[in-house]
Amino acid sequence: MDRPALSATVLLIVIFALLTGVANAQAFWSQWGRNPQHSGDVNVSGQPLNEKIADIVYDPFVTQEQIESGGDLLAHYQSTLLDANNSFYMVQKSGRYPSCMPPQYWVYGLPCGPNAWNLIQWNVVRYNWQGNTPVPAWTFPTDWKPEPNGTNVRLGYTGLAGWEPVFHPALANGFLYVPGAAGTVWKVNLSSGQAQSHINPFSGATINAGNTFIAGPLTADANGNIYYNVIQLNTNGNPWQQNDVTNAWLVKITPADAASTVTFATLVPNAPPGSSNNCLGTFFNLNDNGASLPWPPPGRPAPPPQRCGSQRPGINVAPAVGPDGTVYTISVAHFDSLVAYLIAVNPDLTPKWASSLQNRLNDGCGVLLPIAPQGVNNEPNSCRFGTRVGVDPTTNQVGAGNVTDFSSSTPSVLPDGSILYGVTDNYNFSRGHAMHFDTQGHYLNAYSFGWDSTAASFSHDGTFSVVIKDNHYPGPAYCGFNNPVCSSRPEGPYYVSQLDANLQVEWSFQSTTTDRQHPNGYEWCVNAPVIDGNGVVYITSEDGNVYSVPQGHHGVFTQWQQKIFLREALGAAYTPLSIGLDGKIYSQNDGHLFVVAQ
């Protein structure tokens, strides 16, 4: 079916962009979360989910990747970028997938050695529409490589543990900015697909492609400046659990290709020194195989401290930029994911503030988890009798936001300027929290889900709402030992929830697709939902469908507006969606990009 005529709203957007000379006028969905605030909303109507008009394989290695991880797809993928001409830009993996050792020797998350990802080639492909057929226009191969893989890590430590980092360019200034090797960026001509320039912020420094990596997506602000995080690892040995990071930076590139940097050490001056061994640990450090459960253990007011490591960015974090130009990103101690900060940076890269994620969450023991009666030491998912209400049982302190490199969560700037960021934690059944801060770095509140999710938001009726997936996972609350306290709970229910400006639930859309293996529904596998100009929410599920969910509901409901089956998605990666200027829906699953339209 031919593309529908542009609505009056779309025409006004285009005219406004042309008249004001906005730097990003050529881009419609320019980056992760669409805009510098990562709000995930558009002012156009999404097309009906009537037909899959495109199915493009962008990751040909999914089968091998799933085999190595027991069936799950431990990868993070780019959101589809779209310009004002409805051309789209998507990652394409090629090259050679590493040959692995026999399955009996596999270690979960590390089947092929820490540098196996270096054998894969990352590319960006531009597609142009000819009718309802996307036609490749050019392919740009980049020398970008992800950080080396890590080994298994226990709770409270960082490290990739098999989760492939995200590769993610951005559209700005009439160019495509593509991550390159050693913290560099390629500025690619949109018409020819050729490099216009190669921008190296570290020219003359001791940098090489083997130890320096762009960590997370590129972000373009409203003036066409590009911001991103860079990490420099010590790869002479295990770079995650043995060696501290060598350095880490926030980078800015102007439209004129001028680059500047600031170290994370400068941005978080009050963080514990990297050489300190006195950072917050957990009772896992007792190494007693859970004999001291339920936690907190008797006679142990605090867990043993642990090695800190220097501050550096979360691996998949895209900086967010507020309307006033303030840049927000996430910093974490290299060896202790509980020692983390939301940081605010002025546009000239001078520090503004750094707000700790530690000692913020007070919904642990006695709130989300029961406190066991006196003398009872086998109540499932409980805290020890006498525990202070609200604490995290693994630390006996008020809970901390845990920044894990397994996640693609990234900050969102909400319509009132406040900032929302999804973290994991040690006690909430792997659900995590969405932590909420004001523009001065003051902690406001949290919603009790945050794992691997970048919240979308939209303004309406003088206020705004936030949309986030809201899965209830099976498994124990805070431990995994062979102990009655570490008892699994039933999986589900699985929701996508809309919250008000105070993070109170307005409605929750429940998954109702069931079978013998999924009696309480399928998990939502979207990590960045999108919202169209009518407030319709678009989300993907492990049941293989993409759904559209309209406004007008309250409480828990199960009725969608439309859905369309894409592909079986069990164990699929958490993936983002995009909407084009003409309302086409760009969705992903199992290494396939699907385009859905009427």
N, C-alpha and C positions, 0 to 999 in steps of 0.2 A: 504494500500500500504506500502511496506517495506520502511524503512528509507533509503534515498539516501546516496551514498558514500560521505565521507567527501571531501571537496574541498582542493586544495593545500594550500589555505590561512589558512583554519582551521588546517591542519596538521602542518603548520609552527607555528601557535599559540601554539598548544599543545607541540611541540618540544621545543619551546622557553621557555615555562613555566617549563618544566622538566629540561632543561639545566641550567636555571638561579636560580632554587629553589625559585621561587616567592612564598611568603607566601600564596597567594590566588589561587595557581595553581589548587586546587580542585574546585574552584568556577568559573562559567562562568557568571551568572547574580547574583551577590553576595548581592545586597542591593537595596534600593530605587534609581532609576536612573541608575542602573547596576554597577557603579563604584564610587570611592570616589568623583569624580567631578560631579556626577549625570548627565552625558552627554546623557545617553539613546541611545547610538549608539553601534553597533557591527560590526565586520569585517567579517561577514558571510552573505550569501544571505538568505533572508526570503523565506520560501516555498510558493508556490502559495496558494491562499485562495480558495481551491477547496472543502474541506470537513471538517465538524466538527467531529473530531475523539474522542473528550471527552467533556462531560458536567457534571461538578461536582458542587453540591450545597455546598457552604462553609458557607453560612449564612441562616439557616432555619427560621429565624425570620423576613424576609423581609416584609411579608404581614402585620404583626403587626406594624413594624417600619413605613411603609408607611401610614397606617391608622392613626397613631398618629400625623403625620405631614401633613395631608391633601393630601396625595398621593405621596409626595417626599420621597426619601430615603436619610435621613440625616446621612450618615455614610461615613467614610473613610476606605479604605481597603488596605491591603498589596499588593505589587507587587510580582508576583510569582518568587521565587528564584530557580536557576538552577545550578547544578554542571556540571563538565566536563564529567560525565557519562550520562548526560541528565536525571538524576533523578530530580524531582522538589519538592519544599517545599511550602506549602500554609497554611494559617490560616484556622481553622475550629471552628466555634462557636457551643457550645452545652450548656447543662444545662437547666435552666428553664427561659423562658422569663417572666418578671414581669407582674403580673395581674394588669390591669389598671382600673381606675375609669370610670364610664359611660361617653360617649362622651360629654354630655352637660356640664360636669365639666372640660373638658380638657383645659389646658392652652398651647398654641402652644409652643412646645419645652420642656414642663415639665409635661407630663401626668401622670407619675408614681412616682414622687418624685426624689430628687437629687441623691439617691444612688441605683436606680433601676438597673443600669448596673452591680452592684456587684453580681447579681443573675446569670449572664451569665458566662460560662466557656470558656476561650480562649485556643486553642490548636494549635500546628503545626503538620501537617501530611506530611510525606515523601511518595512520589509515585515513583515507578519504572515502566518503560515501559516493557511490554511483548507484542511484536509486536506493534500494534496500540492501545493497551489497557493499561491504567494506573492502576496499582495495588498498594493499600496502603501497605507500608512496616512497618510503625510504626506511632504511635501518641504520641506526647509529650504534656501533659497538664501542663500549667504554672499557677502560682498564680498571674500573672499580672492582674491588674484591671485598667480601665481608670479613669481619673479624674472625680469627680462627676459632674453631669449635672448642668447647670445653668439656670437661668430664662431669659426671654426676656431682651435684652439690647438695649439701644438706640445708635444712631450713636456717635462714639467717645469713646465708652466703650468696654472693653473686656468681655469675658465670653462665654461659650460654646453654650448656647441657643439651646440645642437639638442636636447639631452635634456630633455624636459619634467619639471620637478620634481614631487615627490609632494605631493598634498593628503591630509591624514590626521587625522581627529578621534580622540577617545578617549571611552570610557564610564567614568564614575566618579560616585560619590555620588548615584546615581539620575538623572543627567543625561548628556546628550551634549555634550561640549566640542568646538566646531567652530572651526578657524582662521579668523580674520577679517583684514581689511585693516590695514596699518600696525602689525603686531605684536599686534593685539587678539584676544580670544577670545570667542565667543558661547557662552553656557551655555543649552542648549536643553532644554525640558521634554519628557520621553520620551513622555508621553501625547498632548500637543497638538501637538508640533512647533513651538511658539512659543518665542521667546527669553525666558528667565527673567531674564537680565542680559547686559550687554555689558561685558566686563572690559578695561580699558585700562591696562596697566602704565606707559604713557608719558604720562599725562595732564599737560599743561602743558609737555611737552618739545617740541623742534623736530622733529616727526615728521609725515610725510604719507604717504598711501597710494602715492605714486609712487616712493618711494625706500626704504621700510622693509617687510621681508617676514619672515613666519614661515618659517624654513628647516628643513624636515623635519617628521616626525610629532610630535604631542603624546604625552607619556608620563604615565601616572597611576601613582603609587606606591601602596603597600599602605594608606596612610592617606588616600587621595583627593586628595593634592596633585598638581597638574599642572606638568610641567616641559617647556620647549621652548626652541629656539634662535631668535634673531632677528638679521637682518643689515640694516644700513642702508647702501645703496649711494650712490655719487656718480654720478647719472645725467646729469650735465651733460657729455656725451661718452660714450665707451665705458667702461662701469662694470667691465669685466673686465680689459682689457689697458692702458687708459690711466689710469683713476682708481683710487686706493686707496679702500677702504671708509671710510665716515665713522665707523661704530661697529658694534659687535656685542655681543649680550647673551645670557646664560642667564637665563630667566625662571621664576619659581615663582608659582603661584596656589594658595591654600589652599582648602579646601571652603567657607570663608566669603567667598570672592571677594577676599581680600586679596592684592595682588600685590607682588612684590619682584623686583629685577633685580641682576645683577652683570655688569660688562663682561668681555669676553674678554681685554682688556689686563690686567685685574686677575688673571684666572685663569691667565695664562701670562706672569708678570712677567719671566722670563729669556729670552723669545723675542727675536730680533733686531728692532730698531726698524723700523717700517713704512717709514721713509725710507731705510733702509740699501740700498746697492747691492752688498752683499758676502755675499749668500746663496748656497747651493750651486747651481751651474749644472750643465749637462751639455755634452758635446762637440758637441751639436747647435748650441750657441751659436757654434761656429767658423764656421758658415754657409759651409762649403766643399763642400756637396752630396755629402758622403760621401767626398771624395777622401782623407781621412786614415784611412779604414778599413783594416784592422780596428782597433778601439779597445781599450785606450787608445792614442792616437796617439803616435808616437815623439817623445821629447823634451818631452812635455806631462804632467807629473806630476799636474796638476789642470786641470779645465776653467775657462773664464772664469766669474767670479762673475756673479750677476744680481741684479736688483731684488727685494727681499723682499716688501713690502706688509705691512699690519697683519694680526694674527691675527683670524680669524673662523671661524664653524662651517662644516663641510662641509655642502653644501646639503641633502642628503637624510638627515641624521643625526638619529635619534631618541635622546635621552638614555636611558641605562639606569640603573636604580636597584638597588643591591644590597640584600640582606636587612637590612643595618645602616643603610640610608637614604642611603648614599653615592651621589651622582649622578655618572655617567660620561658624558662627551661628547667630541667630537673637534674640535680646533682646527687650522687650517692657515693659512699665510701667503697673503695674497690673490693674490700674483703668483708664488708658488713652492710647488707642491704637494709638494715634497720636504721642506719645513720644516713639520713637522706634529707634533701632540702628542695623546696620550690624556690627558685631564685628569680628576681626581677632585675633587669638590666636596662639602663638608659640607651637611647638610640646610638650614642657615641661610644657604647660598650663600657661605660663606667658603671660600677655596681650601684644598685638602688636599694635592694634589701635581699636577705636570704632568710626564709622562714622554715624552721625545722618541721619535719613530718613526725617527729618522735613525741611521745607523751601527749597524744591528741585524742585517741579513741577510747571512750569510757564505756563501751558496751560489751565487755567480755564476760567475766564470771558474774553470775547472778542476773545477767541480762540476756545475752544470746546463749549462754551456757549455764546449766544449773550448778549450784553449789551443793555438793553431796551432803546428806545428813551425817551427823557425828557417827563415826565408826564404820561408815560405808565407803569402801574403797574400790568398788567395781561398778558404780553407776556409769552408764555410757556417756561419753562426751561431757564429763563433769569436772568441776574444780574441787579441790580438797576442802573439807569442812573448815570453816573459819577464814576462808579467803576473803579479802577485801572486795566489795562489789565493784565491778567495772573493769578489773585489771585483766591483762593478757596472762593466761596461765603459764605460758612459756617463759615469761620474764618477771612476773609478779609486779609489773608496773602498768601504768596506763598505756594502752596500745599504741604502736607505731605503724605508720604507713611504710610498707615494705616495697622498695623499688626493685623489681626483678627484671633481668634481661630476657626472660622468657616472654615478656609482654610487649605489645605494640601500643599500650596506652600513651596518650600524649595530652598535654594541657589543652583545655578549651577556655576561651575567654567568653563569658556569658554576656548577654545584652546589657546588663548593668555594670559591666567592667570587672566583675568578680571572676575568679579562676577556679575551674574544676579539674581535678586530676585523679585518675583511677589507679589505685594501688592494690597490692595484695596485703595480707596480714597473716598472723600466725594462728588464728583461732576461729575464723568465721567460715569453716567448711569450704575453704578455697574460694569463697565469694569475693573477698576483698572489700574495699570501700571506695566510694567517690568522695574525695576530700575537697572542701570548699573554703577558699580564702578570699578576703577582700583585696582591694587595690593597694593597701598598705602592708599586706602580708599577714594580717590578723586572721587566725583560724576562726571560721564561722560554724561549720557543722559538717556532717557527712551523711551519705546514704550508704546502706549496708550492701552495696555491690560495686565492684570496680574492676574486677579482673579483665585484663586485655580488652579494654573498651575506651573509646574516645566518644564522649557524649556529644550528641547533636542538640541544638537549641534553636528556638524561633520565637519572635516577638508577636504578641497578639493582645488586643483588648487592654492596652496600657500596662501589660506585664509580659512575662515570658514563661516558656516551659522548656524542660530538658528531657531528652529521650535517651534511654540507656537500656541495654540488655540486662536481664535480671534472672540469671540461671540459678537454680538450686541443685548443686552437685551432690552425688552420693559420696560416701566416704566419711571418715572421722573428722572431728572438729579441729584437732590440733596435734595429733600424733599418729604414728603408723606402726607402732609396735604390736606384738602379739599379746595384747592386754585387753581385758574387758572394757577399760575406759576408752580405748581406741576402736569403738564399734562404728561400723558403717551405718548410715541411715538410708532410707529409700531415695532413689533419684527423683528429681523433679519436686514441685512443678517448675516449668520453664516459662518465664515471662519476658516480654519487652515492656518496660514501664515508662510512663510519662510522669515527670515530677514537676511540681510548681517551683516558684522562685526560692522557696524555703526548703526544697528537696523533700516535700511531702508528696505522696503518691496521688496523682489525679486519676490514672487508670492503669491497668495492667492487662496486656493481651497475652492470653495463655495458649501455649502449644497444645493442640488436642490430637495430633497425629500419633496413633499408638500402634504397637504390635507387641509380640511376646517379649521382645528384648527391651521395649520402651513403653512400659505400661502407663507411665505418667507423662508421656510426650517426648518430643525430641528437643535437644539442646539448640538454642539460637547460636549460630556461628558467625554472626555479624560483629565486627569490631568497630565499625563506624557507620551507624545508620544514617539515612538521609531523609529530608523532609521537603516536600514541594510547596508551591505557593498557596495551596489550599490546606496546608497542615497535614497532608497525607504522609504517613510514615512508611518507608520501604525498608524491609529487613529480610535477611536470609536465614534459613534453618537447615540443620543437618538432615531433615526429612527430604531435602533436595529441592525445595520450593523457594521462590522469592514471593513475598507477601506485600500487599498494600493494605494499610490500616488507616481508616479515616478518623477524624475527630468526632466529638459528640458522645463519647462513651464516658462512663464513670464506674469505678470499682473494677472488678475482674470480669472480663468478657472473652468470648472465643470466636466471634464472628469477624472475618476479614472482609475487605472490599473485593479483592481479587487475589488469586495466587496462580502461579504457573510453575510447573515442574521443569527443573533444569537438568539435574543429574544426581544420581545417588551420592550423598555427601558424607557418609559416615566417616568419622575421623578426619574430616576436612579441616583445612586451616581456617583460622578466624580471618575474615576478609571484609574489605570495605565496599561500598557501592558509590556510584556517581550518577548524576542526572545531567543530560545535555540541554543545550539551549532550546532544542525542539522537543524536549520532554522524554527522549529515549532514556531507558533505564539500563545502566551498565552494571552487571552483577558478576560475581565470580564464584566458582566452586570447583574443587579438585584440579586446580591448575588450568581451568578453562575460563575464558572471558565470554560471557553471554550478553547479548544486547537484546532487550525486550521492548516491543512497541505494539501499537494497535494494528 
